[in-house]
Amino acid sequence: MIEDSKTSSLGRYNVTKRERDKYFFKVPSLRNIEHTAPYFHDGRVLTLHEAIEVMALLQLGRKFTQKEVMQIEEFLKSLSGDMPASKDIYVP
Ligand code: HEM
């Protein structure tokens, strides 16, 4: 069963004040994910390992075995590359 995510933030609604934007969050890229902790919009998860377990539970309604979590973690680490220089990051 898929569980509800517990968050105190209203997400995009805080900016737009549109009812339909409540609990909408921008999903960050998984590129370089091993270097971009803490995870999720509120930074509540410190390790990639736990972030994978949370995703399994909240988004897939599954509990991965430790082996599965470690395999996914290894895959996500394969998405690492050169970090963009801060001068190349777009700040609106
Ligand atoms: C094995 C499958 C999955 C893995 C390993 C995974 C991994 C991740 C990770 C590591 C993050 C944190 C990104 C960050 O904070 O920089 C994330 C965020 C997110 N993912 Fe997943 N994900 C999976 C499946 C899914 C699915 C199936 C959905 C939706 C149908 C989903 C929706 C989201 C959303 C909405 C966020 C942002 C949540 C927030 O900021 O609070 N994910 N995912």
py3Dmol code that shows the C-alpha trace and the ligand (Angstrom):
import py3Dmol

protein = """\
ATOM      1  CA  MET A   1       0.000   0.000   0.000  1.00  0.00           C
ATOM      2  CA  ILE A   2       1.274   3.454  -0.836  1.00  0.00           C
ATOM      3  CA  GLU A   3       1.662   5.640   2.252  1.00  0.00           C
ATOM      4  CA  ASP A   4       0.996   9.367   2.495  1.00  0.00           C
ATOM      5  CA  SER A   5       4.055  11.574   2.679  1.00  0.00           C
ATOM      6  CA  LYS A   6       4.155  13.552   5.917  1.00  0.00           C
ATOM      7  CA  THR A   7       5.128  17.138   5.225  1.00  0.00           C
ATOM      8  CA  SER A   8       4.282  20.463   6.768  1.00  0.00           C
ATOM      9  CA  SER A   9       5.035  22.387   3.556  1.00  0.00           C
ATOM     10  CA  LEU A  10       2.316  23.290   1.031  1.00  0.00           C
ATOM     11  CA  GLY A  11       4.896  23.233  -1.786  1.00  0.00           C
ATOM     12  CA  ARG A  12       4.354  25.250  -4.985  1.00  0.00           C
ATOM     13  CA  TYR A  13       1.144  26.667  -3.475  1.00  0.00           C
ATOM     14  CA  ASN A  14       3.267  28.873  -1.211  1.00  0.00           C
ATOM     15  CA  VAL A  15       4.345  30.772  -4.317  1.00  0.00           C
ATOM     16  CA  THR A  16       1.300  30.626  -6.620  1.00  0.00           C
ATOM     17  CA  LYS A  17      -1.578  30.504  -4.058  1.00  0.00           C
ATOM     18  CA  ARG A  18      -3.420  28.236  -6.503  1.00  0.00           C
ATOM     19  CA  GLU A  19      -5.387  25.457  -4.800  1.00  0.00           C
ATOM     20  CA  ARG A  20      -4.289  22.913  -7.411  1.00  0.00           C
ATOM     21  CA  ASP A  21      -0.613  23.550  -6.535  1.00  0.00           C
ATOM     22  CA  LYS A  22      -0.947  22.313  -2.959  1.00  0.00           C
ATOM     23  CA  TYR A  23       1.662  19.623  -2.181  1.00  0.00           C
ATOM     24  CA  PHE A  24       3.339  19.931  -5.587  1.00  0.00           C
ATOM     25  CA  PHE A  25       7.136  19.794  -5.380  1.00  0.00           C
ATOM     26  CA  LYS A  26       9.735  20.032  -8.099  1.00  0.00           C
ATOM     27  CA  VAL A  27      11.463  16.671  -8.427  1.00  0.00           C
ATOM     28  CA  PRO A  28      15.208  17.288  -8.568  1.00  0.00           C
ATOM     29  CA  SER A  29      17.440  15.608 -11.145  1.00  0.00           C
ATOM     30  CA  LEU A  30      19.107  12.379 -10.018  1.00  0.00           C
ATOM     31  CA  ARG A  31      22.338  13.457 -11.753  1.00  0.00           C
ATOM     32  CA  ASN A  32      25.099  13.580  -9.081  1.00  0.00           C
ATOM     33  CA  ILE A  33      22.546  12.486  -6.478  1.00  0.00           C
ATOM     34  CA  GLU A  34      25.262  10.889  -4.294  1.00  0.00           C
ATOM     35  CA  HIS A  35      26.738  14.371  -3.745  1.00  0.00           C
ATOM     36  CA  THR A  36      23.551  16.354  -3.123  1.00  0.00           C
ATOM     37  CA  ALA A  37      22.348  15.287   0.348  1.00  0.00           C
ATOM     38  CA  PRO A  38      20.217  16.124   2.255  1.00  0.00           C
ATOM     39  CA  TYR A  39      17.300  14.752   0.235  1.00  0.00           C
ATOM     40  CA  PHE A  40      13.700  15.767  -0.531  1.00  0.00           C
ATOM     41  CA  HIS A  41      12.213  19.259  -0.519  1.00  0.00           C
ATOM     42  CA  ASP A  42      12.713  19.677   3.218  1.00  0.00           C
ATOM     43  CA  GLY A  43      16.100  17.943   3.449  1.00  0.00           C
ATOM     44  CA  ARG A  44      14.712  15.518   6.017  1.00  0.00           C
ATOM     45  CA  VAL A  45      16.702  12.495   4.814  1.00  0.00           C
ATOM     46  CA  LEU A  46      20.490  12.482   5.181  1.00  0.00           C
ATOM     47  CA  THR A  47      21.517   9.347   3.289  1.00  0.00           C
ATOM     48  CA  LEU A  48      20.836   8.042  -0.198  1.00  0.00           C
ATOM     49  CA  HIS A  49      20.170   4.627   1.310  1.00  0.00           C
ATOM     50  CA  GLU A  50      17.273   5.967   3.368  1.00  0.00           C
ATOM     51  CA  ALA A  51      15.977   8.117   0.481  1.00  0.00           C
ATOM     52  CA  ILE A  52      15.632   4.943  -1.623  1.00  0.00           C
ATOM     53  CA  GLU A  53      13.755   3.183   1.191  1.00  0.00           C
ATOM     54  CA  VAL A  54      11.422   6.194   1.539  1.00  0.00           C
ATOM     55  CA  MET A  55      10.745   6.258  -2.214  1.00  0.00           C
ATOM     56  CA  ALA A  56       9.978   2.536  -2.234  1.00  0.00           C
ATOM     57  CA  LEU A  57       7.452   2.941   0.577  1.00  0.00           C
ATOM     58  CA  LEU A  58       5.840   6.268  -0.368  1.00  0.00           C
ATOM     59  CA  GLN A  59       5.902   6.071  -4.164  1.00  0.00           C
ATOM     60  CA  LEU A  60       5.813   2.344  -4.914  1.00  0.00           C
ATOM     61  CA  GLY A  61       4.123   0.867  -1.831  1.00  0.00           C
ATOM     62  CA  ARG A  62       7.007  -1.591  -1.458  1.00  0.00           C
ATOM     63  CA  LYS A  63       9.660  -2.504   1.077  1.00  0.00           C
ATOM     64  CA  PHE A  64      12.923  -3.251  -0.728  1.00  0.00           C
ATOM     65  CA  THR A  65      15.370  -5.810   0.685  1.00  0.00           C
ATOM     66  CA  GLN A  66      18.707  -4.385   1.840  1.00  0.00           C
ATOM     67  CA  LYS A  67      20.273  -5.994  -1.244  1.00  0.00           C
ATOM     68  CA  GLU A  68      17.806  -4.220  -3.553  1.00  0.00           C
ATOM     69  CA  VAL A  69      18.425  -0.882  -1.840  1.00  0.00           C
ATOM     70  CA  MET A  70      22.193  -1.343  -2.214  1.00  0.00           C
ATOM     71  CA  GLN A  71      21.844  -2.275  -5.889  1.00  0.00           C
ATOM     72  CA  ILE A  72      19.741   0.817  -6.600  1.00  0.00           C
ATOM     73  CA  GLU A  73      22.239   2.905  -4.628  1.00  0.00           C
ATOM     74  CA  GLU A  74      25.070   1.586  -6.819  1.00  0.00           C
ATOM     75  CA  PHE A  75      23.041   2.411  -9.929  1.00  0.00           C
ATOM     76  CA  LEU A  76      22.364   5.950  -8.690  1.00  0.00           C
ATOM     77  CA  LYS A  77      26.098   6.409  -8.023  1.00  0.00           C
ATOM     78  CA  SER A  78      26.711   5.602 -11.688  1.00  0.00           C
ATOM     79  CA  LEU A  79      24.889   8.874 -12.465  1.00  0.00           C
ATOM     80  CA  SER A  80      27.740  10.888 -10.920  1.00  0.00           C
ATOM     81  CA  GLY A  81      29.883  13.086 -13.093  1.00  0.00           C
ATOM     82  CA  ASP A  82      31.528  16.461 -12.980  1.00  0.00           C
ATOM     83  CA  MET A  83      29.660  18.819 -10.669  1.00  0.00           C
ATOM     84  CA  PRO A  84      28.657  22.041 -12.432  1.00  0.00           C
ATOM     85  CA  ALA A  85      30.642  25.083 -11.342  1.00  0.00           C
ATOM     86  CA  SER A  86      28.513  27.410  -9.238  1.00  0.00           C
ATOM     87  CA  LYS A  87      28.847  30.084 -11.955  1.00  0.00           C
ATOM     88  CA  ASP A  88      26.963  27.702 -14.326  1.00  0.00           C
ATOM     89  CA  ILE A  89      24.002  27.157 -12.009  1.00  0.00           C
ATOM     90  CA  TYR A  90      20.970  29.203 -13.004  1.00  0.00           C
ATOM     91  CA  VAL A  91      19.562  31.238 -10.143  1.00  0.00           C
ATOM     92  CA  PRO A  92      16.282  32.914 -11.123  1.00  0.00           C
TER      93      PRO A  92
END
"""
ligand_1 = """\
43
HEM
C 13.160 2.892 -7.053
C 12.490 3.951 -7.429
C 12.854 5.375 -7.027
C 14.037 5.873 -6.560
C 15.363 5.130 -6.321
C 13.822 7.287 -6.325
C 14.785 8.143 -5.833
C 14.562 9.457 -5.450
C 15.512 10.295 -4.760
C 16.949 9.874 -4.368
C 14.911 11.491 -4.529
C 15.510 12.697 -3.793
C 15.973 13.749 -4.790
C 16.608 14.936 -4.072
O 16.142 15.351 -3.004
O 17.580 15.504 -4.604
C 13.577 11.415 -5.084
C 12.629 12.427 -5.027
C 11.348 12.336 -5.497
N 10.791 11.268 -6.161
Fe 11.648 9.441 -6.338
N 12.537 7.617 -6.648
C 11.897 6.476 -7.073
C 10.584 6.361 -7.474
C 9.692 7.402 -7.563
C 8.339 7.305 -8.080
C 7.718 6.001 -8.606
C 7.800 8.533 -7.979
C 6.423 9.021 -8.371
C 5.519 8.298 -9.016
C 8.783 9.416 -7.391
C 8.583 10.753 -7.100
C 9.483 11.560 -6.452
C 9.172 12.901 -5.954
C 7.823 13.629 -6.082
C 10.339 13.385 -5.352
C 10.517 14.730 -4.664
C 10.001 14.582 -3.241
C 10.345 15.772 -2.344
O 11.097 16.667 -2.741
O 9.856 15.798 -1.203
N 9.911 8.688 -7.149
N 13.402 10.174 -5.643
"""
view = py3Dmol.view(width=600, height=400)
view.addModel(protein, "pdb")
view.setStyle({"model": 0}, {"cartoon": {"style": "trace"}})
view.addModel(ligand_1, "xyz")
view.setStyle({"model": 1}, {"stick": {}})
view.zoomTo()
view.show()
